[in-house]
Amino acid sequence: MRRTRAGRLQRELQIGNPEVSLEQTMVAMQKAQIGFQATLTVRNRLVSAYSEIMNMQV
């Protein structure tokens, strides 16, 4: 959802909407980036844990 909001704000800023500020757009983009990085980190840890479990000898 944050990426959608960031994209919408970016488009509005580009077309010159006076209700959208550069600061507001940059904050939304940074929030989207942080959320994406957090999701990617969790996914990588899950994949690593899965690989470790699959390599365990029973």
N, C-alpha and C positions, 0 to 999 in steps of 0.2 A: 504494500500500500504506500509506503514512504517513497518508493521509486516512482510510483505513478504521480504522487503529489509533486515530487521534485521535477519530474518531466513537464508537468503542467505549468508549474511556476516558471520553469526555464523558457517554455514557449511563450508564455504571457510576457515575460521580460523582453524577449526578442521582438515581439510585435509592438512593444512600447506601452503596455498597460501601465498607467500611472499608479494603480493600486498595488502593484507588485514591486518590491524593492530588491536591489541586488543583494543586500544583506540577508533578507528573508529567503531568497533563492539559494544562496550559498549555504545557509544553515540547513535547509531542507536537503540539499545535495549531500552534505556531510553526514547528516543523520542516515540517509539512505546507504551511503558507503559504509558507515559503521555497522549498520544492520546486516548488510551483505557480508562483510568480513566476519562478523560473529557467526552467521549461518555457515559460512564456508569452514570456519575453524571447527565448529561442532561436527560438521559432516566429515572432515578429515580425521577427527578423533574417533568417530564411529567406525570409519573404514579401517583405521589402524587397529582398533580393538577387535573388530571382526576378523581381520587377517591374523592377528595374534592368536585368537581362539581357534581359528581353523588350522593353524600350524602346531597346536598343542598335541602331544602324543597322549593317547588314552591308555 
